[in-house]
């Protein structure tokens, strides 16, 4: 079954579409614990959205095998402590323009203007499919 959200005129089926990631480190420094997780979601519509620890963010994105390119990021306008404002500045500044990307099923790194961002996929790994009776042990499908 196909995703109905992926049928619009701006739909994308890139490797990141429909995935959500938590930012773990920025330029080798762990993100602050105790607050809301820093999460970014890549949509099927070519948009990325997420949180900066203080505000919501959104931007367009495109992705190739080696790069993710972010359009101008827009954020909501709440203010907070100096620490949260500095974190937001770092997140927004790190996800800017064309960035080198390396990703697997559960981890990703983005090399942005302010350093490398390390992320983890927030979706749990899929459970292995159970083998149907009669296929266990020999690796062959039963003929019928």
Secondary structure, 3 states (H helix, E strand, C coil): CCCHHHHCCCCCCCCCCCEEEEEEEECCEECCCCCCCCEEEECCCCEEEEECCCCEEEEEEEECCCEEEECCCEECCCCCCHHHHHHHHHHHHHCCEEEEEEECCCEEEEEECCEEEEEEECCCCCCCCCCCCCCCCCCCCCCC
